[in-house]
Amino acid sequence: MQAISVSEARQNFKKYCDDVVENNDIIIVSRNGNGKENMVWIDLNYYNELQKAKENLEYVMKIDESFNQLEEGKVVTKTMEELEAMANE
């Protein structure tokens, strides 16, 4: 992981792009000098993995909430006939 300034990023843009893509490096670009938030450069494959992990975490959290509802008795019971009738509506 490297932390660089915006001016350093400008001067060596290709080098840092190569570092990210070829070496799976993470680049933090500091923009504090002008009052703006910092940013991070990461490889697209790594970004996609993070997005997938986020989606998986959201799914796990929904399952966890479902178990909590089950433990609290917040359930609805339907017979097979009722379910089939709902599906045919």
C-alpha positions in Angstrom: 0.0 0.0 0.0 1.3 3.4 -0.9 0.1 6.9 0.1 0.9 9.6 -2.4 -0.2 13.2 -3.0 -2.3 14.4 -6.0 0.8 16.1 -7.5 2.8 12.8 -7.2 -0.1 10.9 -8.8 -0.1 13.4 -11.7 3.7 13.2 -12.2 3.8 9.4 -12.2 0.3 8.4 -13.2 1.4 5.5 -15.5 3.7 4.1 -12.8 1.0 4.0 -10.2 -1.5 2.5 -12.6 1.0 -0.2 -13.4 1.6 -0.7 -9.6 -2.1 -1.2 -9.1 -2.8 -3.5 -12.0 0.5 -5.5 -12.2 1.3 -5.7 -8.5 -2.1 -5.6 -6.9 -0.9 -2.5 -5.0 -3.4 -0.2 -3.3 -2.7 3.5 -3.8 -4.1 6.1 -1.4 -4.2 9.5 -3.0 -4.1 12.3 -0.4 -6.2 15.3 -1.3 -6.0 16.9 2.2 -4.2 19.9 0.9 -7.3 21.4 -0.7 -9.9 20.2 1.9 -11.2 17.3 -0.2 -11.6 13.6 0.9 -8.8 11.1 0.1 -9.3 8.5 -2.6 -8.1 4.9 -3.2 -6.9 3.3 -6.4 -7.5 -0.4 -6.6 -7.4 -3.1 -9.3 -10.8 -3.8 -11.0 -10.7 -7.4 -10.0 -10.1 -6.5 -6.4 -13.0 -4.0 -6.6 -15.3 -6.7 -8.0 -14.3 -9.1 -5.1 -15.1 -6.3 -2.6 -18.5 -5.8 -4.2 -19.2 -9.5 -4.1 -18.2 -9.7 -0.5 -20.4 -6.8 0.3 -23.4 -8.5 -1.4 -22.6 -11.7 0.5 -22.5 -9.8 3.8 -25.8 -8.2 3.1 -27.3 -11.6 2.3 -25.9 -13.0 5.6 -27.3 -10.1 7.5 -30.8 -10.8 6.0 -30.5 -14.4 7.0 -29.5 -13.4 10.5 -32.5 -11.1 10.7 -34.7 -13.9 9.6 -33.4 -16.1 12.4 -34.0 -13.3 14.9 -37.6 -13.0 13.7 -38.0 -16.7 14.0 -36.7 -16.7 17.5 -39.0 -13.9 18.4 -42.0 -15.8 17.0 -42.6 -13.3 14.2 -43.6 -16.0 11.7 -46.5 -16.7 9.4 -47.6 -20.3 9.0 -49.3 -21.4 5.7 -50.5 -24.7 4.5 -49.4 -26.1 1.2 -52.8 -25.4 -0.2 -52.6 -21.8 0.9 -49.2 -21.4 -0.7 -50.4 -22.9 -4.0 -53.4 -20.6 -4.0 -51.1 -17.6 -3.5 -48.9 -18.8 -6.3 -51.9 -19.0 -8.7 -53.1 -15.5 -8.0 
